[in-house]
Amino acid sequence: MSDRELRPAGDTQVLASVSNAARVLKEFGRARTDLGVSDLARRLGLGKSTTHRLLHTLAVERLLDQDPESGRYRLSATVQELGTEVPVSSRTGWSPPAPRQEGSR
């Protein structure tokens, strides 16, 4: 099931640009390699200009790295660092925080 199928039709709370940025990051996770603008645009069905702007923005935010020689992009170490911050319970689904022990803060 695609991400688009998971969202209710006409959901006005979803920003298309953020949704597309998430799709870009997920595609790098699937590909497990570096990708160029044209290849990524084709994979996602986006225009090259839109894809380039998304990639550039994600690189500025340090979520992607760009190879200065080839111009291709890959996931950055920042993404891995963010992943290590995810609590184990969140990796398997939502679970409420553990109840506080008496006397702890």
Stockholm file with secondary structure:
# STOCKHOLM 1.0

chainA/1-105         MSDRELRPAGDTQVLASVSNAARVLKEFGRARTDLGVSDLARRLGLGKSTTHRLLHTLAVERLLDQDPESGRYRLSATVQELGTEVPVSSRTGWSPPAPRQEGSR
#=GR chainA/1-105 SS CCHHHHSCTTCTTCCHHHHHHHHHHHHHHHHCSCBCHHHHHHHHTCCHHHHHHHHHHHHHTTSEEECTTTCCEEECHHHHHHHHTSCHHHHSSCCCCCCCCTTCC
#=GC SS_cons         CCHHHHSCTTCTTCCHHHHHHHHHHHHHHHHCSCBCHHHHHHHHTCCHHHHHHHHHHHHHTTSEEECTTTCCEEECHHHHHHHHTSCHHHHSSCCCCCCCCTTCC
//
